[in-house]
Amino acid sequence: LLAAALFALALPACADVDEGHEIFVLECSICHVSTAEQKAAGPALEGVYGRAAGKVEGYVYSDSVKNSEVTWTEEMLHVYLTRPQDAIPGMRSTFKGMPLAEDREALIEFLKTLK
C-alpha cells in the first residue's frame, strides 16, 4: 500500500480536460471560439494544437504572427500561456498570461481535444 502511494506521488499530475474547458470559457472565450464555424475577435482554436501560428483562414494576423514560424506544440503553448510576448514578440493580444502551471496544463489538454 505504501509503495502504491509513493508511486502515485511520483507520477505527474494529469491535467483535467473538463477543468481546461472551464478555463477556456472563463479566460479564452472572451476573444476565441472553439470551432471554425463560429466567429470571434480572435482566431478559432479548433485544431490549434500542432498547427502553425497565423494560419486560420479568414483571420487577419499581424506580420509578427504570420512570419513567426511558430507551431503550437505543448511547449510553445506553455510559453504563450505564461507570457504571450515571449512566444511571438509583437503579436496583437490583450492576454497577459496565465500564472498557474496547473491551469495552463489543463487548458492545453482541452485545446488538444479541439480537432
For each residue, the residues with C-beta under 8 A, 3 or more apart:
1: 4 5
2: 5 6
3: 6 7
4: 1 7 8
5: 1 2 8 9
6: 2 3 9 10
7: 3 4 10 11
8: 4 5 11
9: 5 6
10: 6 7
11: 7 8 14
12:
13: 102 105
14: 11
15: 19 20 102 105 106 108 109
16: 19 20 106 109
17: 20 21 106 109 110 113
18: 21 22
19: 15 16 22 23 106 110
20: 15 16 17 23 24 106 107 108 109 110 111
21: 17 18 24 25 110
22: 18 19 25 26
23: 19 20 26 27 28 98 103 106 107 110
24: 20 21 27 28 29 32 34 45 107 110 111
25: 21 22 28 29
26: 22 23 29
27: 23 24 30 95 98 107
28: 23 24 25 31 32 45 107
29: 24 25 26 32 33 40
30: 27 41
31: 28 40 41 42 94 95
32: 24 28 29 40 41 42 43 44 45
33: 29 38 39 40 44 45
34: 24 38 44 45 46 114
35: 38 44 46 114
36: 44 46 47 56
37:
38: 33 34 35 44
39: 33 44
40: 29 31 32 33 44
41: 30 31 32
42: 31 32 59 93
43: 32 56 59 61
44: 32 33 34 35 36 38 39 40 56 59
45: 24 28 32 33 34 48 111 114
46: 34 35 36 114 115
47: 36 50 51 114 115
48: 45 51 72 77 111 114
49: 72 73 74 77 108 111 112 114
50: 47 71 72 73
51: 47 48 55 71 72
52: 55 69 70 71 72
53: 61 65 68 70 71 72 88
54: 61 65 66 67 68 70
55: 51 52
56: 36 43 44 59
57:
58:
59: 42 43 44 56
60:
61: 43 53 54 65 66
62: 65 66 90 91 92
63: 66 67 90
64: 67 68 88 89 90 91
65: 53 54 61 62 68 70 88 91 92
66: 54 61 62 63
67: 54 63 64
68: 53 54 64 65 88 91
69: 52
70: 52 53 54 65 76 87 88
71: 50 51 52 53 76
72: 48 49 50 51 52 53 76 77 80
73: 49 50 76 77
74: 49 77 78 108
75: 78 79
76: 70 71 72 73 79 80 87
77: 48 49 72 73 74 80 81 104 108 111
78: 74 75 81 82 104 108
79: 75 76 82 83 86 87
80: 72 76 77 83 84 86 87 88
81: 77 78 84 97 98 104 107 108
82: 78 79 86 97 98 99 104
83: 79 80 86 87 97
84: 80 81 87 88 91 93 95 96 97
85: 88 89 90 91
86: 79 80 82 83 89
87: 70 76 79 80 83 84 91
88: 53 64 65 68 70 80 84 85 91
89: 64 85 86
90: 62 63 64 85
91: 62 64 65 68 84 85 87 88
92: 62 65
93: 42 84
94: 31
95: 27 31 84
96: 84
97: 81 82 83 84
98: 23 27 81 82 103 104 107
99: 82 103
100: 103 104
101: 104 105
102: 13 15 105 106
103: 23 98 99 100 106 107
104: 77 78 81 82 98 100 101 107 108
105: 13 15 101 102 108 109
106: 15 16 17 19 20 23 102 103 109 110
107: 20 23 24 27 28 81 98 103 104 110 111
108: 15 20 49 74 77 78 81 104 105 111 112
109: 15 16 17 20 105 106 112 113
110: 17 19 20 21 23 24 106 107 113 114
111: 20 24 45 48 49 77 107 108 114
112: 49 108 109
113: 17 109 110
114: 34 35 45 46 47 48 49 110 111
115: 46 47
